[in-house]
Amino acid sequence: MTSEAEPTGILGSRPTLSQDQVKHLEFIQAVITRLGTNSFLVKGWCLTLAAGLLVFAAEGSRLSVAATAFVPLVAFWFLDGYFLWQERLFRKLYDQARKPGAEVELFSMNPYPYAGQVRWRQAAFSVTLSLFYGGIGVAHLAVLLAVVLG
C-alpha cells in the first residue's frame, strides 16, 4: 500500500498530474513565494524605520517621537500577519490542488474556502512574528522609558 507522500514508481503506479495541474501548482507556488518576499521586505522596512525613530527619539529626548514610533510597528506587524495568513491560505490551496483528482477547480486562485481552517489572528500572533515584533516593541518601551525618566 502506498502513501500519498511516496513518489510515483517506487511501490506501484499512482495517478499522475496533468500538465495543466502542474502549471496550476506553479501559479500557486509563485504567489506563495511572492508573499514570503513581501513578508521579508516588511520586516526589513520595520526594522529600518524602528531603528531610525528610536535613535531620533533617544538622541533628542523627544517623547512624542518615542510614543508615535509604536504606530508603524503595529501597522507593520498587522501587515506582516496578513501576508503570513495569505501564505498559509495559499499553502492549503496548494495542498488540495496537488492531489490527483482534486476537487479544486483548475487554475482557481481562490484560497478563501480555507479561511475557516486558518485564522488571521493565529498568523499575526504566531511565535515568529510575536518574537520579532515583540522584541522591537520592548526596544520601543525601553527608549520611551529612558526618554520619560531621563
N, C-alpha and C positions, 0 to 999 in steps of 0.2 A: 504494500500500500504506500503510495507516495504522498508526501505532504505538499502543501501549496508553495513552500519555500524552496523546494528542490528544482534545479534546472531540468529542462526537458532532456530526455535521453539517458539519464542516469539509471533510473529504475523503471523505465517504461515510457510510453509516449503520453503526453498531455496535450490538450488542445492549445494551439498557439494563437498569438495575437495577429490580427491583420495589419497591414501597413498603415491603414487609417487609424487603427487603435494605437499603434506605436507613435504615430505623429501626434495624436491627441495627448498621449503621455508626455511627449516632448514639449508641447504647448504648456501643459500644466507645470512641468518642471521649470520652464522658463519663468513663469510667474513666481514660483517659489523662490527661485534664485534672485529675481528682482526684489522681492520683498525682503529677503535676507540682506541684500546690498543696501536697501533703504534703511533697514534697522541699524546696520553698521554705520552708515552716514549720520543718522540721527544721534547715535551715541557720540560720534566724533564732534558734531556741532555742539551738543550739550556740554561736553567736557571743555571744549574751547571757550564757549560763552561763559560757563560757570567759572572757569579759572580767571578769565578777564574781569568779570564782575566782582569776584571775591578779592582779587588783587586791588582793584579800584576802590572797593569798599573799605578794605583794611588800610590801604595807604592813606586815604583821605579821611578815615574815621567817619564815613558817611552812613548814617543809619538808614536813610531812605534807599540807598543803593543796596545795602545788605539785606533789607527787608524785601525789596522788589525782585531780588535775584531768585526768589523761590518761584516766581510766576513762570519763567521759561523752563525751570527744572520740572515743574509739574506738567507743563504743556508737552515737553519732550518725552516725559515718562508716559503720558497717555498716548501720544502718537506712536511711540515705540511699542506700547502694548497693543495698539490697533494693528500695527504691522505684524506682530507675532501672532495675534489672533487670526488675521487673514492667512498667514502662512500655515497655521495649523488646520484651518478650514480647507485650504488647497491640498494639504497632505492627505486629509480624509478623502477628498475627491479623487486624488491620485490613487490612493489605496483601493478605492472601489473600481476605478476605471482600468486598473491593471489586471483585473481578474477576467479570464476568458469567459465570454457570455455575460458580461456585466450588464446591469440594468441602467447604467449611466448612459444617457444619450450621447452619441458620438459627437465629438467636438463641443460638448457642453462645457462652459467655463463658469458655471454657476455653483459656487461652493455652499450657498446658504441652506440647502437641505440638511447640512450637517451642523448648523448653528446651534441646534439643541444639544449636540454632543460636546461642543467646545464653547466655553463662555469667555467673553471679553475680559471679565474680572479675573478669571484664572490665568489668562495670558499676561495681563498687565501686572499682576502681583505674583508672578512666578518667582522662583528663587533667584534666578539670574538677574532679572530686571530689578527686583527688590534690593538685592545686594548692590548692584551698580548705582541705581538712582538713590537708594537709601544712604549709601556711602557719601555721595555728593551732597545729599541733604544734611548729613551730620557735619560735613565741612562747612556748609552754609550756616548751620546753627552755631558752630564754633566761632566763625567770623562775626556773626551777629552778636553773640555774647561778648566777644572781645571789643567790639565797637561800643556796645552799651556800657560795659564795665570799665572800658579803658578811657 
